Amino acid sequence: MTQTIGPGTTRPATAVNVTRTFFISGFGTALEFYDFIIYGLAAALVFPKVFFPSFDPTVGTLVAFAAFGSGFVARPLGGIVIGHFGDRIGRKAMLVLTLLVMGSSTFLIGCLPTYGGVGVAAPVMLVALRLVQGFAAGGEWGGASLFGIENAPEDRRGLWGSFTSAGIGIGSLLGTGVFTLVTLLPQQALESWAWRVPFWLGGLLVLVGVVARSRMPREERRTERAPRVPIVDAIKRHPRQMLLAIGVAFGYNTLAYIGSIFTVTYAEERGYSHTQSLLLQVAGSIAFMVAVPVMALLSDRYGRKPVVIVGTVAYGAFFFAYFPMVDGHVVLLATVAYVVVNVLMAAPQGCIPAFLGEQFSAATRYSSISATYQVGAALGGGTAATTATALLLAFDGDPIGVGLYSAAAALVLVLCAWGLRETFRVPTARLGEPAEARADRTGRSSGGAA
């Protein structure tokens, strides 16, 4: 088995290379998603009282989720800007930058004064730091995914690209675990100071990822030079793929943030304690982390589209069973519901890094995957928890509206994935080429050999 290092260059895919790639790609994303998950959990459990105390509890949660969503507004801009320089000057510098900015923002959120201390300035500063976080996150996921894909053996791009997806599971598990521990403290301690600890810890953990990424191997010079403005060139060369990739990202992020953030609030609304709801999320995170590489390997064997489409259809259908299982207040049954939701969520997520990255040529790939994914994330993930909470209010606590919302997002994801090219057998050096060009080149190669 060989490892591809840029077009036309290979080397053995040793265990050391696999471990290093996972640590740079997966662990960095784990730290980035840790930052997001602790904010989402704080928005569900603490921020309504700390930053938005003048609202009714449910409305306060809705406003806190809206502040959470504000970070997604900056993600497309971050994806375009950071992706531009990632294509022009290389992946390494941008991957170090994104972690530094994310870590600093996270640490500062933990230092913010509360509404009771400085009034409306507190939520304003909270939203400002969320915007900075979002900008950095816009360039993080795409770069980390590409580091795995572009360094992978030809038959393992799905698996190596999924290192970032596994990182999401690790970050979710770590963030949920830390928040579970602080919820064991008295409520007064949680609301006065304990909620800050996960943010401070996240700021410090990011330093580990920065050190790892600063030691990344030097990137090979690509044979295809990046254009002056990569995102413009990508839109001209791949307009259909760009639109469909946005749809895939929209559908997936909607489902993912309903499954990872809204479900915490839903359990609370149904009478589960802070600790119980978070432990359910821990069980789901473990299931997600284990299922992601399995789904990615299936995509390397059978193709990206079958795994994405079948998994998404099953996810959308299961959500109608999820709510009654949680409403039964049988902890074992609720745990099964969270585990199944996360296993099914892993089907599209395990494939999406490779599936989307493989649609574009190397010269504009960072800009393309970052811009499309983050636009979809802003439209979907940035509004998912808020919309789901609003639907729960609109239907007087009946989750049927959330189920229909999830089904609609699943339909968008399935249709857009169906419209993209199947790419799992295309050689890395030929990714992004029109099918006709690949066929013509293969034909010339066969003719020469004859």
NORZIMO-V566810 format. One record per backbone hydrogen bond with DSSP energy under -1.0 kcal/mol. NH is the residue of the N-H (numbers start at 1). CO is the residue of the C=O. E is the energy in kcal/mol with one decimal. If there is no record, write none. Layout:
# NORZIMO-V566810
nh	co	e
NH	CO	E
NH	CO	E
This chain:
# NORZIMO-V566810
nh	co	e
3	11	-5.5
4	152	-1.2
5	9	-2.5
9	6	-1.8
11	3	-2.0
13	1	-1.2
14	12	-1.5
18	14	-2.1
19	15	-2.7
20	16	-2.7
21	17	-2.5
22	18	-2.6
23	19	-2.4
24	20	-2.6
25	21	-2.9
26	22	-2.1
27	22	-1.4
29	25	-1.3
30	26	-2.1
31	27	-2.1
32	28	-1.9
33	29	-3.0
34	30	-2.2
35	31	-1.7
36	32	-1.3
37	33	-3.0
38	34	-2.3
39	35	-1.3
40	36	-2.6
41	37	-2.6
42	38	-2.3
43	39	-2.7
44	40	-1.4
45	41	-2.3
46	42	-2.7
47	42	-3.0
49	46	-1.6
50	46	-1.8
51	47	-2.9
52	47	-1.4
55	52	-1.2
60	56	-3.6
61	57	-1.9
62	58	-1.9
63	59	-2.5
64	60	-2.5
65	61	-2.4
66	62	-1.7
67	63	-2.1
68	64	-2.0
69	65	-2.6
70	66	-1.0
71	68	-1.1
72	69	-1.3
73	70	-1.0
78	74	-2.5
79	75	-2.8
80	76	-2.3
81	77	-2.8
82	78	-2.5
83	79	-1.6
84	80	-2.0
85	81	-1.7
86	82	-2.1
87	83	-2.1
88	84	-2.2
89	85	-3.0
95	91	-2.2
96	92	-1.9
97	93	-2.1
98	94	-2.6
99	95	-1.3
100	96	-2.0
101	97	-2.4
102	98	-2.4
103	99	-2.9
104	100	-2.1
105	101	-2.2
106	102	-2.4
107	103	-2.3
108	104	-2.1
109	105	-1.9
110	106	-1.4
111	108	-1.0
112	109	-1.3
115	50	-2.2
118	114	-2.2
119	115	-2.0
121	118	-1.0
122	119	-1.8
124	120	-1.5
125	121	-2.4
126	122	-2.1
127	123	-2.4
128	124	-2.1
129	125	-2.2
130	126	-1.9
131	127	-2.0
132	128	-1.8
133	129	-2.6
134	130	-2.7
135	131	-2.2
136	132	-2.0
137	133	-2.7
138	134	-1.7
139	136	-1.3
141	137	-1.2
143	139	-1.1
144	140	-2.5
145	141	-2.5
146	142	-2.4
147	143	-1.9
148	144	-1.3
149	145	-2.5
150	146	-3.0
152	149	-1.2
156	153	-2.0
160	156	-2.8
161	157	-2.6
162	158	-1.4
163	160	-1.2
164	161	-1.1
166	162	-3.0
167	163	-2.0
168	164	-1.6
169	165	-1.6
170	166	-2.4
171	167	-3.1
172	168	-2.6
173	169	-2.6
174	170	-2.9
175	171	-2.9
176	172	-2.7
177	173	-2.6
178	174	-2.5
179	175	-2.2
180	176	-2.3
181	177	-1.9
182	178	-1.8
183	179	-1.6
184	181	-1.1
185	182	-1.2
190	186	-2.3
191	187	-2.3
192	188	-1.5
193	189	-2.4
194	189	-2.8
195	190	-1.6
196	193	-1.7
197	194	-1.1
200	196	-2.1
201	197	-2.7
202	198	-2.1
203	199	-1.9
204	200	-1.6
205	201	-2.6
206	202	-1.6
208	205	-1.3
209	205	-1.1
210	206	-2.2
211	207	-2.1
212	208	-2.0
213	209	-2.5
214	210	-2.1
216	213	-1.6
233	229	-1.9
234	230	-2.5
235	231	-2.0
236	232	-1.9
237	233	-2.4
238	234	-3.1
242	238	-2.3
243	239	-2.0
244	240	-2.4
245	241	-2.5
246	242	-1.8
247	243	-1.8
248	244	-2.3
249	245	-2.5
250	246	-2.7
251	247	-2.6
252	248	-2.6
253	249	-2.5
254	250	-2.1
255	251	-2.0
256	252	-3.0
257	253	-2.3
258	254	-1.5
259	255	-2.4
260	256	-1.7
261	257	-1.6
262	257	-1.9
263	258	-1.3
264	261	-1.0
265	261	-1.2
266	262	-2.7
267	263	-2.0
268	264	-1.8
269	265	-2.6
270	266	-1.6
271	268	-1.7
272	267	-2.5
277	273	-2.6
278	274	-2.0
279	275	-2.4
280	276	-2.1
281	277	-1.5
282	278	-2.2
283	279	-2.2
284	280	-2.0
285	281	-2.5
286	282	-2.2
287	283	-2.0
288	284	-2.5
289	285	-2.5
290	286	-1.9
291	287	-2.4
292	288	-2.2
295	291	-2.5
296	292	-2.3
297	293	-2.4
298	294	-2.1
299	295	-1.8
300	296	-1.6
301	297	-1.4
302	298	-3.3
303	299	-1.3
308	304	-2.4
309	305	-2.8
310	306	-2.3
311	307	-2.0
312	308	-2.1
313	309	-2.4
314	310	-2.2
315	311	-2.1
316	312	-2.8
317	313	-2.0
318	314	-2.4
319	315	-1.5
320	317	-1.2
321	318	-1.8
322	318	-2.1
323	319	-1.3
325	321	-1.8
326	322	-2.1
327	323	-2.7
328	324	-1.0
329	326	-1.6
334	330	-2.7
335	331	-2.5
336	332	-2.1
337	333	-2.0
338	334	-2.2
339	335	-2.4
340	336	-2.7
341	337	-2.2
342	338	-1.8
343	339	-2.3
344	340	-2.5
345	341	-2.0
346	342	-1.4
349	345	-1.6
350	346	-2.7
352	348	-2.4
355	351	-3.0
356	352	-2.9
357	353	-2.1
358	354	-2.5
359	356	-1.4
360	357	-1.2
364	361	-1.1
368	364	-2.6
369	365	-2.8
370	366	-2.0
371	367	-2.5
372	368	-2.3
373	369	-1.9
374	370	-2.2
375	371	-2.2
376	372	-2.1
377	373	-2.4
378	374	-2.4
379	375	-2.3
380	376	-2.5
382	377	-2.1
383	380	-1.0
384	380	-1.3
387	383	-3.0
388	384	-2.8
389	385	-2.2
390	386	-2.4
391	387	-2.5
392	388	-2.0
393	389	-1.9
394	390	-2.7
395	391	-2.1
396	393	-1.7
397	392	-3.4
398	395	-1.7
403	399	-2.2
404	400	-2.3
405	401	-2.1
406	402	-2.4
407	403	-2.2
408	404	-2.3
409	405	-2.0
410	406	-2.4
411	407	-2.0
412	408	-2.0
413	409	-2.2
414	410	-2.5
415	411	-2.5
416	412	-2.3
417	413	-2.4
418	414	-2.3
419	415	-1.3
426	423	-1.5
430	427	-1.6
431	428	-1.4
433	430	-1.7
438	434	-2.0
439	435	-2.5
440	436	-2.4
441	437	-2.4
442	438	-2.4
443	439	-2.3
444	440	-2.3
445	441	-2.3
446	442	-2.4
447	443	-2.5
448	444	-2.4
449	445	-1.7
450	446	-1.9
